[in-house]
């Protein structure tokens, strides 16, 4: 029914996910990634989720992928 494109570009050539990501400061981004990691891995400790979020933050492609997947698939 609905087709999802991971890189839907806006008029300026920047994807919506990229634009959102670029609007976050470091702490907002790490907190968002921690929340996503914790929500998708319920058995992970908060400390481990935070450590993984910091490592993930360094990999922008992985960060953008996680955000995109969370937005478009939801957390169950």
TALINDA-V838503 format. One record per residue. OMEGA is omega as a letter, one per 40 degrees, with the letter a starting at -180 (* if undefined). NEAR is the number of other C-alpha atoms within 8 Angstrom. D_CENTER is the distance of its C-alpha to the mean C-alpha in Angstrom with 2 decimals. Layout:
omega=(OMEGA	OMEGA)
near=(NEAR	NEAR)
d_center=(D_CENTER	D_CENTER)
This chain:
omega=(i	i	a	i	a	a	i	a	i	a	a	i	a	i	i	i	i	a	i	a	a	i	a	i	a	a	i	a	i	i	i	i	i	i	i	a	i	a	a	i	a	a	a	i	i	i	i	i	i	i	i	i	i	i	a	i	a	i	a	a	i	i	a	i	i	i	a	i	i	i	a	i	a	i	a	*)
near=(2	3	4	5	5	5	7	7	9	8	5	5	6	9	10	10	10	9	9	8	9	7	6	9	7	6	7	8	11	12	10	8	15	13	9	11	11	13	8	7	7	6	5	8	7	8	6	8	13	12	8	10	13	9	8	11	12	6	8	8	6	9	11	11	8	10	11	10	9	10	7	7	6	7	6	2)
d_center=(24.65	21.41	19.98	16.36	15.74	12.38	13.66	15.57	17.15	18.59	22.05	21.19	19.48	15.94	13.37	12.06	8.38	9.91	12.05	9.65	7.83	11.50	12.65	11.07	13.36	12.82	13.27	11.06	8.05	9.41	10.20	6.94	5.73	9.34	9.40	6.98	9.03	12.12	11.91	11.62	14.20	16.77	19.23	17.29	18.66	16.90	18.10	16.80	13.29	13.51	15.00	12.44	9.66	12.15	12.74	9.24	9.08	12.22	10.91	9.21	9.42	7.75	4.71	5.00	6.10	3.93	2.41	6.05	7.45	6.78	8.27	10.93	11.97	11.82	12.37	16.03)
